[in-house]
Amino acid sequence: MKMLSSAVAGLRRLASILSTSRTSVTATTLTERLVSVRQDYQLSQRKMSDHFGVSPAAWHNYESRGVPPKPSILTQLADEGFCINWLLTGEGDMRREVRS
């Protein structure tokens, strides 16, 4: 549990950094990875926005305008098996290994 709490704190710090950094390179790679996540879910932007409890315009902005997702979305993605390090940096695998 302590490790998860630590990971969530790290995610919040990274999201904070991303929200203040609007360089086109970072935004482009992040937006491409968010599109890949949505494609992995096999959902439209509208259904993806419903899944994460944000407006369709907000999800569109994540994918098209480089607006970083809220920490709660990053946390939910992590809870659903996505590797946040990959999402934010492009390094590693898109999904974490599931331990049985």
Secondary structure, DSSP 8 states (H G I E B T S, - for coil): -HHHHHHHHHHHHHHHHHHH---HHHHHHHHHHHHHHHHHHT--HHHHHHHHT--HHHHHHHHHS-----HHHHHHHHHTTB-HHHHHH--S-SB-----
